[in-house]
Amino acid sequence: MTAQKVERSEVAADKGAAVNEVRLVGVLGREPATRELPSGDRLMTVQVNVQRPPLPAGQEQPKQRVDPIDCAVWTARLQRSVEKWHEGDLVEVSGAVRRRFFQAGGTLASRVEVEVDRVRLIRRARSG
């Protein structure tokens, strides 16, 4: 995150304004998936697995060491970058938390995900 972005967040928080900024650095949990929605929009999804920080000494460490975070990539420019990523790559994504509603099997469903507005490949997965 840039100093300018942090400064803007701090100013907004000081004024009581809402801040919805997410930065994840983690391992790509599966290959990027693309699908066309009924609206004709193209949606690419990725899963970024982020490690949980260790708990303070004396607290029982959880068995789950990572959290898989679903991310939605809507713009063609970002999709062109992300489609070159592979499972196991170390990546960084930034964006905002969104709750998206959709029809599934005739019922209304929702999911929480990060709507991505910036991506960066940090390191390729080791092949082998």
C-alpha positions as CSV (number, residue, x, y, z in Angstrom):
1,M,0.0,0.0,0.0
2,T,1.3,3.4,-0.9
3,A,1.9,6.1,1.7
4,Q,-0.7,8.3,-0.1
5,K,-3.3,5.6,0.2
6,V,-2.6,5.0,3.9
7,E,-2.8,8.7,4.5
8,R,-6.2,9.0,2.8
9,S,-7.5,6.0,4.9
10,E,-6.2,7.6,8.1
11,V,-7.9,10.9,7.2
12,A,-11.2,9.2,6.4
13,A,-11.1,7.2,9.7
14,D,-10.3,10.4,11.6
15,K,-13.4,12.0,10.1
16,G,-15.6,9.0,10.9
17,A,-15.9,8.0,7.3
18,A,-16.1,4.4,6.2
19,V,-12.9,2.8,4.8
20,N,-13.1,-0.4,2.7
21,E,-9.6,-1.2,1.5
22,V,-8.1,-4.6,1.3
23,R,-4.6,-5.8,0.6
24,L,-3.9,-9.5,0.4
25,V,-0.5,-11.2,-0.1
26,G,-0.7,-14.9,-0.4
27,V,-0.5,-18.0,-2.5
28,L,-2.9,-18.6,-5.4
29,G,-5.0,-21.5,-4.2
30,R,-6.2,-22.7,-7.6
31,E,-6.0,-21.7,-11.2
32,P,-7.9,-18.6,-12.2
33,A,-11.5,-19.4,-13.4
34,T,-13.4,-17.3,-15.9
35,R,-17.1,-17.5,-16.7
36,E,-19.6,-15.4,-18.6
37,L,-22.5,-14.2,-16.6
38,P,-26.1,-14.1,-17.9
39,S,-25.6,-10.3,-18.3
40,G,-22.8,-11.0,-20.8
41,D,-20.1,-9.7,-18.3
42,R,-17.0,-11.8,-18.0
43,L,-16.0,-12.6,-14.4
44,M,-12.6,-14.0,-13.4
45,T,-12.3,-15.5,-9.9
46,V,-9.2,-16.4,-8.0
47,Q,-8.6,-17.7,-4.5
48,V,-5.7,-16.2,-2.5
49,N,-4.6,-18.2,0.5
50,V,-3.3,-16.0,3.3
51,Q,-1.5,-17.2,6.3
52,R,-3.0,-16.4,9.7
53,P,-0.6,-14.7,12.1
54,P,0.4,-16.7,15.1
55,L,-1.5,-16.0,18.3
56,P,0.3,-14.6,21.4
57,A,2.2,-17.1,23.6
58,G,-0.1,-19.1,25.9
59,Q,-3.0,-19.1,23.5
60,E,-3.8,-22.4,21.7
61,Q,-2.8,-22.1,18.0
62,P,-5.7,-23.0,15.6
63,K,-5.4,-26.0,13.3
64,Q,-6.3,-23.9,10.4
65,R,-3.2,-22.0,9.3
66,V,-4.5,-20.2,6.2
67,D,-7.7,-18.5,5.1
68,P,-8.8,-18.9,1.5
69,I,-10.1,-15.6,0.3
70,D,-12.2,-15.4,-2.9
71,C,-11.5,-12.5,-5.2
72,A,-13.4,-11.2,-8.2
73,V,-11.6,-9.6,-11.1
74,W,-14.0,-7.7,-13.4
75,T,-11.9,-5.5,-15.7
76,A,-10.4,-6.9,-18.9
77,R,-7.0,-5.3,-18.2
78,L,-6.6,-7.0,-14.8
79,Q,-8.0,-10.3,-16.2
80,R,-5.2,-10.3,-18.8
81,S,-2.6,-10.1,-16.0
82,V,-4.3,-12.6,-13.8
83,E,-4.9,-15.3,-16.5
84,K,-1.1,-15.8,-16.6
85,W,-1.1,-16.8,-12.9
86,H,-0.9,-20.4,-11.7
87,E,-1.7,-22.3,-8.6
88,G,1.0,-21.8,-6.1
89,D,2.2,-18.4,-7.3
90,L,2.8,-15.8,-4.6
91,V,0.5,-12.8,-5.5
92,E,-0.7,-9.5,-4.2
93,V,-4.3,-8.2,-4.8
94,S,-5.9,-5.0,-3.6
95,G,-9.5,-3.9,-3.7
96,A,-12.6,-3.7,-1.5
97,V,-14.8,-6.2,0.2
98,R,-18.1,-6.7,-1.6
99,R,-21.2,-8.8,-1.0
100,R,-22.6,-9.9,-4.3
101,F,-26.2,-11.3,-4.7
102,F,-27.1,-13.7,-7.5
103,Q,-29.7,-16.4,-8.5
104,A,-28.6,-20.0,-7.8
105,G,-31.0,-22.9,-8.3
106,G,-34.0,-20.6,-8.3
107,T,-33.1,-19.0,-4.9
108,L,-31.3,-15.8,-4.0
109,A,-27.7,-16.4,-2.8
110,S,-24.8,-14.2,-1.8
111,R,-21.1,-14.3,-1.3
112,V,-18.5,-12.0,0.2
113,E,-15.4,-11.5,-1.8
114,V,-12.7,-9.0,-2.6
115,E,-13.5,-6.9,-5.7
116,V,-10.0,-6.5,-7.1
117,D,-8.7,-3.2,-8.5
118,R,-4.9,-3.9,-8.5
119,V,-2.9,-7.0,-8.9
120,R,0.8,-8.0,-8.8
121,L,2.6,-11.3,-9.3
122,I,5.4,-11.5,-6.7
123,R,6.9,-14.9,-7.4
124,R,6.1,-17.8,-9.6
125,A,5.4,-21.2,-8.0
126,R,8.2,-23.6,-8.1
127,S,7.7,-26.2,-10.8
128,G,8.9,-29.5,-10.4
